[in-house]
Amino acid sequence: MDRNLNVELIKVPAHGDDTYNIQADSLAKDAHSSLQPTTLNILLCSMLVDF
């Protein structure tokens, strides 16, 4: 089955005030400093496979 997926990449400054970049940085820092293994919400797995 062919699927068309259009993706647009937008470069944002690393230390800018982009809301999503700040959130991604925060999540990455939390995951890096956590002693707990990173988990993946199983409900989202089917969405990942669909791509």
PDB file of N, CA, C and O in Angstrom:
ATOM      1  N   MET A   1       0.852  -1.176   0.000  1.00  0.00           N
ATOM      2  CA  MET A   1       0.000   0.000   0.000  1.00  0.00           C
ATOM      3  C   MET A   1       0.899   1.240   0.000  1.00  0.00           C
ATOM      4  O   MET A   1       1.757   1.390   0.869  1.00  0.00           O
ATOM      5  N   ASP A   2       0.699   2.105  -0.959  1.00  0.00           N
ATOM      6  CA  ASP A   2       1.456   3.350  -1.016  1.00  0.00           C
ATOM      7  C   ASP A   2       0.749   4.417  -0.200  1.00  0.00           C
ATOM      8  O   ASP A   2      -0.472   4.566  -0.249  1.00  0.00           O
ATOM      9  N   ARG A   3       1.544   5.144   0.541  1.00  0.00           N
ATOM     10  CA  ARG A   3       1.000   6.261   1.322  1.00  0.00           C
ATOM     11  C   ARG A   3       1.839   7.492   1.033  1.00  0.00           C
ATOM     12  O   ARG A   3       3.063   7.416   0.917  1.00  0.00           O
ATOM     13  N   ASN A   4       1.188   8.586   0.924  1.00  0.00           N
ATOM     14  CA  ASN A   4       1.899   9.843   0.721  1.00  0.00           C
ATOM     15  C   ASN A   4       1.983  10.569   2.044  1.00  0.00           C
ATOM     16  O   ASN A   4       0.973  10.779   2.717  1.00  0.00           O
ATOM     17  N   LEU A   5       3.167  10.944   2.407  1.00  0.00           N
ATOM     18  CA  LEU A   5       3.385  11.672   3.647  1.00  0.00           C
ATOM     19  C   LEU A   5       4.262  12.866   3.321  1.00  0.00           C
ATOM     20  O   LEU A   5       5.394  12.709   2.863  1.00  0.00           O
ATOM     21  N   ASN A   6       3.748  14.033   3.553  1.00  0.00           N
ATOM     22  CA  ASN A   6       4.516  15.253   3.354  1.00  0.00           C
ATOM     23  C   ASN A   6       5.021  15.734   4.699  1.00  0.00           C
ATOM     24  O   ASN A   6       4.246  15.925   5.636  1.00  0.00           O
ATOM     25  N   VAL A   7       6.318  15.926   4.786  1.00  0.00           N
ATOM     26  CA  VAL A   7       6.941  16.369   6.028  1.00  0.00           C
ATOM     27  C   VAL A   7       7.674  17.666   5.751  1.00  0.00           C
ATOM     28  O   VAL A   7       8.412  17.782   4.773  1.00  0.00           O
ATOM     29  N   GLU A   8       7.463  18.631   6.614  1.00  0.00           N
ATOM     30  CA  GLU A   8       8.157  19.907   6.485  1.00  0.00           C
ATOM     31  C   GLU A   8       9.044  20.081   7.706  1.00  0.00           C
ATOM     32  O   GLU A   8       8.557  20.096   8.837  1.00  0.00           O
ATOM     33  N   LEU A   9      10.341  20.212   7.479  1.00  0.00           N
ATOM     34  CA  LEU A   9      11.286  20.433   8.567  1.00  0.00           C
ATOM     35  C   LEU A   9      11.568  21.921   8.667  1.00  0.00           C
ATOM     36  O   LEU A   9      11.833  22.587   7.666  1.00  0.00           O
ATOM     37  N   ILE A  10      11.508  22.425   9.877  1.00  0.00           N
ATOM     38  CA  ILE A  10      11.755  23.842  10.111  1.00  0.00           C
ATOM     39  C   ILE A  10      12.869  23.961  11.134  1.00  0.00           C
ATOM     40  O   ILE A  10      12.745  23.464  12.253  1.00  0.00           O
ATOM     41  N   LYS A  11      13.956  24.617  10.757  1.00  0.00           N
ATOM     42  CA  LYS A  11      15.076  24.806  11.673  1.00  0.00           C
ATOM     43  C   LYS A  11      14.756  25.972  12.602  1.00  0.00           C
ATOM     44  O   LYS A  11      14.390  27.063  12.164  1.00  0.00           O
ATOM     45  N   VAL A  12      14.905  25.709  13.887  1.00  0.00           N
ATOM     46  CA  VAL A  12      14.694  26.769  14.872  1.00  0.00           C
ATOM     47  C   VAL A  12      15.999  26.975  15.628  1.00  0.00           C
ATOM     48  O   VAL A  12      16.767  26.027  15.791  1.00  0.00           O
ATOM     49  N   PRO A  13      16.266  28.186  16.090  1.00  0.00           N
ATOM     50  CA  PRO A  13      17.481  28.427  16.862  1.00  0.00           C
ATOM     51  C   PRO A  13      17.508  27.550  18.119  1.00  0.00           C
ATOM     52  O   PRO A  13      16.486  27.363  18.779  1.00  0.00           O
ATOM     53  N   ALA A  14      18.674  27.024  18.434  1.00  0.00           N
ATOM     54  CA  ALA A  14      18.814  26.105  19.566  1.00  0.00           C
ATOM     55  C   ALA A  14      18.424  26.749  20.889  1.00  0.00           C
ATOM     56  O   ALA A  14      17.865  26.078  21.756  1.00  0.00           O
ATOM     57  N   HIS A  15      18.699  27.996  21.055  1.00  0.00           N
ATOM     58  CA  HIS A  15      18.399  28.652  22.330  1.00  0.00           C
ATOM     59  C   HIS A  15      17.338  29.740  22.163  1.00  0.00           C
ATOM     60  O   HIS A  15      17.331  30.730  22.894  1.00  0.00           O
ATOM     61  N   GLY A  16      16.453  29.546  21.203  1.00  0.00           N
ATOM     62  CA  GLY A  16      15.382  30.506  20.959  1.00  0.00           C
ATOM     63  C   GLY A  16      14.206  30.250  21.886  1.00  0.00           C
ATOM     64  O   GLY A  16      14.279  29.400  22.773  1.00  0.00           O
ATOM     65  N   ASP A  17      13.145  30.972  21.683  1.00  0.00           N
ATOM     66  CA  ASP A  17      11.956  30.845  22.527  1.00  0.00           C
ATOM     67  C   ASP A  17      10.863  30.017  21.862  1.00  0.00           C
ATOM     68  O   ASP A  17       9.680  30.275  22.082  1.00  0.00           O
ATOM     69  N   ASP A  18      11.237  29.024  21.050  1.00  0.00           N
ATOM     70  CA  ASP A  18      10.253  28.164  20.412  1.00  0.00           C
ATOM     71  C   ASP A  18       9.678  27.196  21.451  1.00  0.00           C
ATOM     72  O   ASP A  18      10.424  26.433  22.065  1.00  0.00           O
ATOM     73  N   THR A  19       8.379  27.224  21.646  1.00  0.00           N
ATOM     74  CA  THR A  19       7.712  26.435  22.685  1.00  0.00           C
ATOM     75  C   THR A  19       8.012  24.952  22.567  1.00  0.00           C
ATOM     76  O   THR A  19       8.335  24.303  23.561  1.00  0.00           O
ATOM     77  N   TYR A  20       7.908  24.407  21.356  1.00  0.00           N
ATOM     78  CA  TYR A  20       8.107  22.965  21.181  1.00  0.00           C
ATOM     79  C   TYR A  20       9.571  22.573  21.353  1.00  0.00           C
ATOM     80  O   TYR A  20       9.867  21.482  21.841  1.00  0.00           O
ATOM     81  N   ASN A  21      10.489  23.453  20.957  1.00  0.00           N
ATOM     82  CA  ASN A  21      11.908  23.176  21.150  1.00  0.00           C
ATOM     83  C   ASN A  21      12.249  23.163  22.638  1.00  0.00           C
ATOM     84  O   ASN A  21      13.031  22.328  23.094  1.00  0.00           O
ATOM     85  N   ILE A  22      11.666  24.078  23.383  1.00  0.00           N
ATOM     86  CA  ILE A  22      11.888  24.124  24.831  1.00  0.00           C
ATOM     87  C   ILE A  22      11.347  22.855  25.474  1.00  0.00           C
ATOM     88  O   ILE A  22      11.992  22.277  26.349  1.00  0.00           O
ATOM     89  N   GLN A  23      10.166  22.419  25.046  1.00  0.00           N
ATOM     90  CA  GLN A  23       9.573  21.197  25.594  1.00  0.00           C
ATOM     91  C   GLN A  23      10.428  19.977  25.246  1.00  0.00           C
ATOM     92  O   GLN A  23      10.650  19.116  26.098  1.00  0.00           O
ATOM     93  N   ALA A  24      10.904  19.897  24.016  1.00  0.00           N
ATOM     94  CA  ALA A  24      11.751  18.769  23.604  1.00  0.00           C
ATOM     95  C   ALA A  24      13.053  18.752  24.395  1.00  0.00           C
ATOM     96  O   ALA A  24      13.503  17.688  24.819  1.00  0.00           O
ATOM     97  N   ASP A  25      13.662  19.915  24.597  1.00  0.00           N
ATOM     98  CA  ASP A  25      14.886  19.999  25.396  1.00  0.00           C
ATOM     99  C   ASP A  25      14.644  19.530  26.821  1.00  0.00           C
ATOM    100  O   ASP A  25      15.456  18.798  27.386  1.00  0.00           O
ATOM    101  N   SER A  26      13.532  19.950  27.400  1.00  0.00           N
ATOM    102  CA  SER A  26      13.199  19.567  28.770  1.00  0.00           C
ATOM    103  C   SER A  26      12.995  18.059  28.891  1.00  0.00           C
ATOM    104  O   SER A  26      13.497  17.438  29.829  1.00  0.00           O
ATOM    105  N   LEU A  27      12.267  17.471  27.954  1.00  0.00           N
ATOM    106  CA  LEU A  27      12.043  16.026  27.973  1.00  0.00           C
ATOM    107  C   LEU A  27      13.348  15.260  27.796  1.00  0.00           C
ATOM    108  O   LEU A  27      13.560  14.238  28.449  1.00  0.00           O
ATOM    109  N   ALA A  28      14.219  15.743  26.920  1.00  0.00           N
ATOM    110  CA  ALA A  28      15.507  15.079  26.692  1.00  0.00           C
ATOM    111  C   ALA A  28      16.381  15.145  27.940  1.00  0.00           C
ATOM    112  O   ALA A  28      17.023  14.157  28.298  1.00  0.00           O
ATOM    113  N   LYS A  29      16.412  16.297  28.603  1.00  0.00           N
ATOM    114  CA  LYS A  29      17.206  16.432  29.829  1.00  0.00           C
ATOM    115  C   LYS A  29      16.664  15.543  30.934  1.00  0.00           C
ATOM    116  O   LYS A  29      17.435  14.908  31.653  1.00  0.00           O
ATOM    117  N   ASP A  30      15.344  15.490  31.076  1.00  0.00           N
ATOM    118  CA  ASP A  30      14.731  14.627  32.091  1.00  0.00           C
ATOM    119  C   ASP A  30      15.063  13.163  31.834  1.00  0.00           C
ATOM    120  O   ASP A  30      15.398  12.428  32.763  1.00  0.00           O
ATOM    121  N   ALA A  31      14.971  12.740  30.585  1.00  0.00           N
ATOM    122  CA  ALA A  31      15.257  11.344  30.244  1.00  0.00           C
ATOM    123  C   ALA A  31      16.729  11.023  30.474  1.00  0.00           C
ATOM    124  O   ALA A  31      17.061   9.927  30.924  1.00  0.00           O
ATOM    125  N   HIS A  32      17.604  11.962  30.173  1.00  0.00           N
ATOM    126  CA  HIS A  32      19.039  11.738  30.332  1.00  0.00           C
ATOM    127  C   HIS A  32      19.428  11.600  31.800  1.00  0.00           C
ATOM    128  O   HIS A  32      20.280  10.780  32.142  1.00  0.00           O
ATOM    129  N   SER A  33      18.813  12.392  32.664  1.00  0.00           N
ATOM    130  CA  SER A  33      19.192  12.382  34.077  1.00  0.00           C
ATOM    131  C   SER A  33      18.407  11.366  34.896  1.00  0.00           C
ATOM    132  O   SER A  33      18.708  11.162  36.072  1.00  0.00           O
ATOM    133  N   SER A  34      17.414  10.732  34.303  1.00  0.00           N
ATOM    134  CA  SER A  34      16.577   9.779  35.026  1.00  0.00           C
ATOM    135  C   SER A  34      17.277   8.433  35.162  1.00  0.00           C
ATOM    136  O   SER A  34      17.966   7.982  34.247  1.00  0.00           O
ATOM    137  N   LEU A  35      17.093   7.801  36.312  1.00  0.00           N
ATOM    138  CA  LEU A  35      17.615   6.454  36.520  1.00  0.00           C
ATOM    139  C   LEU A  35      16.623   5.397  36.046  1.00  0.00           C
ATOM    140  O   LEU A  35      16.958   4.215  35.968  1.00  0.00           O
ATOM    141  N   GLN A  36      15.413   5.823  35.735  1.00  0.00           N
ATOM    142  CA  GLN A  36      14.376   4.911  35.266  1.00  0.00           C
ATOM    143  C   GLN A  36      14.524   4.692  33.759  1.00  0.00           C
ATOM    144  O   GLN A  36      14.882   5.617  33.030  1.00  0.00           O
ATOM    145  N   PRO A  37      14.253   3.482  33.297  1.00  0.00           N
ATOM    146  CA  PRO A  37      14.298   3.261  31.847  1.00  0.00           C
ATOM    147  C   PRO A  37      13.198   4.060  31.149  1.00  0.00           C
ATOM    148  O   PRO A  37      12.130   4.295  31.714  1.00  0.00           O
ATOM    149  N   THR A  38      13.470   4.462  29.943  1.00  0.00           N
ATOM    150  CA  THR A  38      12.484   5.196  29.160  1.00  0.00           C
ATOM    151  C   THR A  38      11.410   4.231  28.680  1.00  0.00           C
ATOM    152  O   THR A  38      11.717   3.143  28.193  1.00  0.00           O
ATOM    153  N   THR A  39      10.157   4.630  28.818  1.00  0.00           N
ATOM    154  CA  THR A  39       9.055   3.775  28.386  1.00  0.00           C
ATOM    155  C   THR A  39       8.339   4.420  27.208  1.00  0.00           C
ATOM    156  O   THR A  39       8.401   5.632  27.004  1.00  0.00           O
ATOM    157  N   LEU A  40       7.671   3.594  26.455  1.00  0.00           N
ATOM    158  CA  LEU A  40       6.903   4.053  25.307  1.00  0.00           C
ATOM    159  C   LEU A  40       5.455   3.680  25.529  1.00  0.00           C
ATOM    160  O   LEU A  40       5.148   2.535  25.861  1.00  0.00           O
ATOM    161  N   ASN A  41       4.569   4.631  25.348  1.00  0.00           N
ATOM    162  CA  ASN A  41       3.143   4.368  25.501  1.00  0.00           C
ATOM    163  C   ASN A  41       2.710   3.387  24.417  1.00  0.00           C
ATOM    164  O   ASN A  41       2.745   3.709  23.229  1.00  0.00           O
ATOM    165  N   ILE A  42       2.305   2.199  24.827  1.00  0.00           N
ATOM    166  CA  ILE A  42       1.952   1.141  23.881  1.00  0.00           C
ATOM    167  C   ILE A  42       0.796   1.553  22.969  1.00  0.00           C
ATOM    168  O   ILE A  42       0.678   1.044  21.855  1.00  0.00           O
ATOM    169  N   LEU A  43      -0.047   2.459  23.428  1.00  0.00           N
ATOM    170  CA  LEU A  43      -1.169   2.901  22.601  1.00  0.00           C
ATOM    171  C   LEU A  43      -0.698   3.689  21.381  1.00  0.00           C
ATOM    172  O   LEU A  43      -1.420   3.781  20.388  1.00  0.00           O
ATOM    173  N   LEU A  44       0.496   4.253  21.447  1.00  0.00           N
ATOM    174  CA  LEU A  44       1.020   5.031  20.326  1.00  0.00           C
ATOM    175  C   LEU A  44       1.786   4.170  19.327  1.00  0.00           C
ATOM    176  O   LEU A  44       2.082   4.629  18.224  1.00  0.00           O
ATOM    177  N   CYS A  45       2.109   2.939  19.690  1.00  0.00           N
ATOM    178  CA  CYS A  45       2.921   2.083  18.816  1.00  0.00           C
ATOM    179  C   CYS A  45       2.250   1.834  17.473  1.00  0.00           C
ATOM    180  O   CYS A  45       2.921   1.846  16.441  1.00  0.00           O
ATOM    181  N   SER A  46       0.951   1.610  17.467  1.00  0.00           N
ATOM    182  CA  SER A  46       0.279   1.368  16.193  1.00  0.00           C
ATOM    183  C   SER A  46       0.367   2.595  15.290  1.00  0.00           C
ATOM    184  O   SER A  46       0.413   2.467  14.066  1.00  0.00           O
ATOM    185  N   MET A  47       0.389   3.765  15.885  1.00  0.00           N
ATOM    186  CA  MET A  47       0.517   4.979  15.087  1.00  0.00           C
ATOM    187  C   MET A  47       1.894   5.039  14.432  1.00  0.00           C
ATOM    188  O   MET A  47       2.017   5.474  13.287  1.00  0.00           O
ATOM    189  N   LEU A  48       2.929   4.604  15.150  1.00  0.00           N
ATOM    190  CA  LEU A  48       4.277   4.627  14.604  1.00  0.00           C
ATOM    191  C   LEU A  48       4.418   3.648  13.447  1.00  0.00           C
ATOM    192  O   LEU A  48       5.076   3.948  12.451  1.00  0.00           O
ATOM    193  N   VAL A  49       3.804   2.485  13.576  1.00  0.00           N
ATOM    194  CA  VAL A  49       3.886   1.467  12.534  1.00  0.00           C
ATOM    195  C   VAL A  49       3.162   1.926  11.274  1.00  0.00           C
ATOM    196  O   VAL A  49       3.570   1.583  10.164  1.00  0.00           O
ATOM    197  N   ASP A  50       2.101   2.691  11.436  1.00  0.00           N
ATOM    198  CA  ASP A  50       1.334   3.157  10.282  1.00  0.00           C
ATOM    199  C   ASP A  50       2.137   4.082   9.378  1.00  0.00           C
ATOM    200  O   ASP A  50       1.843   4.188   8.187  1.00  0.00           O
ATOM    201  N   PHE A  51       3.134   4.746   9.920  1.00  0.00           N
ATOM    202  CA  PHE A  51       3.947   5.629   9.099  1.00  0.00           C
ATOM    203  C   PHE A  51       4.939   4.797   8.330  1.00  0.00           C
ATOM    204  O   PHE A  51       5.736   5.339   7.563  1.00  0.00           O
TER     205      PHE A  51
END
